[in-house]
């Protein structure tokens, strides 16, 4: 796993999604899901000043939740024990939808 060290901002989330969509990312979907988890934990008690910040945290939460659900629904428990999760890819269309959600608010 490669730790994404970008600060937790809506702009960085948008940039990460754009990188995944371009298929030129230097990180895995697992790395992005972990970053999103950290983002949601870091900002869970923050009162957001605008809708864009609120939607960004909602998208980040959806990404990390969908990652977990995808793993649970796609692999048996025994497979997960030895699975190299860095090779797991979420559906491309999901990233497009998440980016569209962010872009529709700003």
C-alpha positions in Angstrom: 0.0 0.0 0.0 1.2 3.5 -0.8 0.0 6.2 1.6 -1.4 9.2 -0.1 -0.1 12.2 1.8 -2.2 15.0 0.3 -4.1 17.2 2.7 -7.8 16.4 3.1 -9.5 19.0 0.9 -12.3 18.8 -1.7 -9.8 19.9 -4.4 -7.4 17.0 -3.6 -10.3 14.5 -3.7 -11.3 15.9 -7.1 -7.7 15.6 -8.2 -7.3 12.0 -7.0 -10.6 11.0 -8.8 -9.4 12.7 -12.0 -6.2 10.8 -11.8 -8.0 7.5 -11.4 -10.3 8.3 -14.4 -7.3 9.2 -16.6 -5.9 5.7 -15.8 -2.6 7.4 -15.0 -2.7 7.1 -11.2 0.3 6.4 -9.2 -1.8 4.8 -6.4 -4.2 1.9 -6.2 -7.9 2.0 -5.5 -7.1 0.6 -2.1 -4.8 3.6 -1.5 -7.6 6.0 -2.4 -10.1 4.1 -0.2 -7.7 4.4 2.7 -7.1 8.1 2.1 -10.9 8.6 1.9 -11.3 6.7 5.2 -8.7 9.0 6.9 -10.4 12.1 5.3 -13.8 11.1 6.8 -12.3 10.3 10.2 -10.3 13.6 10.3 -13.3 15.8 9.4 -16.2 13.9 10.9 -16.9 16.5 13.6 -16.3 19.6 11.4 -19.1 22.0 10.6 -18.7 22.7 6.9 -19.0 26.2 5.6 -20.4 25.3 2.2 -22.2 22.6 0.3 -19.0 21.7 -1.7 -17.1 20.7 1.5 -20.1 18.7 2.7 -20.5 16.9 -0.7 -16.7 16.2 -0.7 -16.9 14.4 2.6 -20.0 12.5 1.5 -18.2 11.4 -1.7 -15.1 10.3 0.4 -17.4 8.4 2.8 -19.1 6.7 -0.2 -15.8 5.7 -1.7 -14.5 4.1 1.4 -17.8 2.3 2.1 -18.1 1.1 -1.5 -14.6 -0.3 -1.3 -15.5 -2.4 1.7 -18.8 -3.5 0.2 -17.2 -4.4 -3.1 -14.7 -6.6 -1.3 -17.3 -8.3 0.7 -19.6 -8.8 -2.3 -16.9 -9.9 -4.7 -14.8 -12.3 -2.7 -15.3 -15.1 -0.2 -13.9 -14.7 3.3 -11.2 -17.3 2.6 -10.1 -15.4 -0.5 -9.9 -12.1 1.4 -7.4 -13.6 3.8 -4.8 -13.9 1.1 -6.0 -11.3 -1.4 -3.5 -8.7 -2.7 -6.0 -5.8 -2.4 -3.7 -3.5 -4.4 -4.8 -5.4 -7.5 -8.5 -4.9 -6.8 -10.2 -2.4 -9.1 -13.5 -0.7 -8.4 -15.7 -0.1 -11.5 -14.5 2.8 -13.5 -18.0 4.3 -13.8 -18.1 4.8 -10.0 -15.2 7.2 -10.2 -16.9 9.1 -13.0 -20.1 9.4 -10.9 -18.2 10.6 -7.8 -16.3 13.2 -9.8 -19.5 14.4 -11.4 -21.1 14.7 -8.0 -18.3 17.0 -6.9 -18.3 19.0 -10.1 -22.1 19.5 -10.0 -21.9 21.4 -6.7 -19.0 23.7 -7.2 
